[in-house]
Every structure is written in C-alpha cells, then in structure tokens.
C-alpha cells in the first residue's frame, strides 16, 4: 500500500464493519427472494453474490419488480428477523481508542437511515462520531461532499469497510481503502479489488494504526542520546 502519514480521519461503514447484521439481512433478503419465486441463498452464496449499490443486485435478480416494493418487503422482514444485530468484536474498544488518540471518526452507510439511527442509540455510540451519513445508496456520490464539508485531508483519511463498494468509494475519493473481512463480501471477492490494506478484524487494524502512530511520533527534544 502507498506510504502515507499516520491516518487522522476514519470513515467507517456500519454493517459488517462495526456491527454484525449479516444474519438478519440474510433472513430478510431470502424472504424477499422466496416471495418472488427465487431460491434462498446460503451465507457463503450471499457473501459472493450481494453487492452495492443494492439496486443493482435486485435489478439483476428481480428486474420487473419495483424497487420501492422490494425495499418495503425487506424492511418488514428485517424488523421481524429472529437473528439479532450485535456489535462486532473489538468495535467498542476500537472506537474508544480513536477518541483517546484524537482521531476524527464518521459513518457512511447504505443501510436504512431509521434502522441505523435506532442501532446507533441502542449501542450508545452517537458520541463517537463527528457526523453520520446513512441511507446512502451509492457512497461514491457523497464521499467528496464529506471530505469537503469536514475539511478532511485525503492523505490522512481512510474509509474502513467490508465490501467492494467501500473500496471503490475510497478510491473515488482519493483516500486509503481499508477492507475488513468480518462482513458481507467473501475475502476472495474483496481481494479482487486489491484494497490498500486488508485486515482480518478491527483488532488487527487497531494494532496497525497504533504502530503507525507510534512510529511517526515526534522525538522528545529534551532527550539526548549517548
């Protein structure tokens, strides 16, 4: 990956990056597919097939069904899903670490804005983020807006996400792309786009950022080596 100064700004995806909602999303997606006569997907099949913007995914599978109808079916099924939404391992610690280190953090997600706001409050995370952007169908269309609105230096900014669309969005914005393997896209699918950095989980990212910041910390001017 390109050599850049230590990152100071992190834009996080939500689903599959900070929270695990793959279970209920898979339930809801299969509810929609089966309702229209298609076969349900297993977990690995979904991770290889699903993509953002999700309009393209549904346009390919159900081209004659209005998107608004599919969205309503999905929201209803998601609300009734048996699998809960949970915090991914290391996410809480990672966000606390960002605050202590003075990193600016944001969220950019395609998930339904109302569901996102409910989860944000349920997990008590609102105070962690300077700004959040939810319900964004194509993240590439707003990444420059976010950088400009918050005066984020692209060289010091990364987008952390779990899908190829997140990698594409980072590249569109001229920022570092960091892929985590805890979410929606299968590792092979993500690898095909060669993200700037790929990590197994947020703990690995935490350690990498910590090492980078320590390595670039200015030396103590009062220290005299012998």
Long-range contacts (C-beta under 8 A, 24 or more apart in sequence): 1-176, 1-196, 1-197, 2-176, 2-196, 4-155, 4-156, 4-176, 5-155, 5-156, 5-216, 6-156, 6-209, 6-212, 6-213, 6-215, 6-216, 7-103, 7-156, 7-157, 7-158, 7-176, 7-209, 7-212, 8-102, 8-103, 8-104, 8-153, 8-156, 8-157, 9-103, 9-104, 9-105, 9-106, 9-150, 9-152, 9-153, 9-156, 9-157, 9-158, 10-98, 10-103, 10-104, 10-105, 10-106, 10-157, 10-158, 10-160, 11-105, 11-106, 11-107, 11-108, 11-143, 11-146, 11-157, 11-158, 11-159, 11-160, 11-175, 12-105, 12-106, 12-107, 12-108, 12-159, 12-160, 12-161, 13-107, 13-108, 13-109, 13-159, 13-160, 13-161, 13-162, 13-163, 13-166, 13-183, 14-107, 14-109, 14-111, 14-116, 14-119, 14-134, 15-109, 15-110, 15-111, 15-162, 15-183, 15-184, 16-88, 16-161, 16-162, 16-163, 16-180, 16-182, 16-183, 16-184, 16-185, 17-88, 17-160, 17-161, 17-162, 17-166, 17-180, 17-182, 17-183, 18-87, 18-88, 18-91, 18-95, 18-107, 18-125, 18-202, 19-85, 19-86, 19-87, 19-88, 19-91, 19-119, 19-123, 20-85, 20-86, 20-87, 20-88, 20-182, 20-183, 21-85, 21-111, 21-119, 22-46, 22-183, 22-184, 23-81, 23-83, 23-84, 24-78, 24-81, 24-82, 24-83, 24-84, 24-85, 25-78, 25-184, 26-83, 27-77, 27-78, 27-81, 27-82, 27-83, 28-74, 28-75, 28-77, 28-78, 28-81, 29-74, 31-73, 31-74, 31-77, 32-62, 32-70, 32-73, 32-74, 32-77, 33-61, 33-62, 35-73, 36-62, 36-65, 38-62, 44-186, 46-184, 47-184, 47-185, 47-186, 47-189, 48-186, 48-188, 48-189, 50-184, 50-185, 51-163, 51-164, 51-165, 51-185, 52-110, 52-138, 52-139, 52-163, 52-164, 52-165, 53-110, 53-137, 53-138, 53-165, 54-110, 54-137, 55-137, 75-112, 75-115, 78-112, 78-115, 85-119, 87-123, 88-182, 88-201, 88-202, 89-182, 89-201, 89-202, 89-203, 90-201, 90-202, 90-203, 90-206, 91-202, 93-203, 93-206, 94-202, 94-203, 94-205, 94-206, 95-125, 95-128, 97-206, 97-210, 98-128, 99-128, 101-209, 101-213, 104-130, 104-150, 104-152, 105-129, 105-130, 106-130, 106-131, 106-132, 106-133, 106-146, 106-150, 107-131, 107-132, 107-133, 107-134, 108-132, 108-133, 108-136, 108-139, 108-142, 108-143, 108-146, 108-159, 108-169, 109-133, 109-134, 109-135, 109-136, 110-135, 110-136, 110-137, 110-139, 110-165, 111-135, 139-165, 139-166, 139-169, 140-165, 140-168, 140-169, 140-172, 140-173, 143-169, 143-170, 143-172, 143-173, 143-175, 144-172, 144-173, 146-173, 147-173, 147-175, 158-196, 158-197, 160-205, 162-190, 163-190, 164-189, 164-190, 164-192, 164-193, 167-193, 167-195, 168-193, 170-195, 170-196, 178-205, 180-205
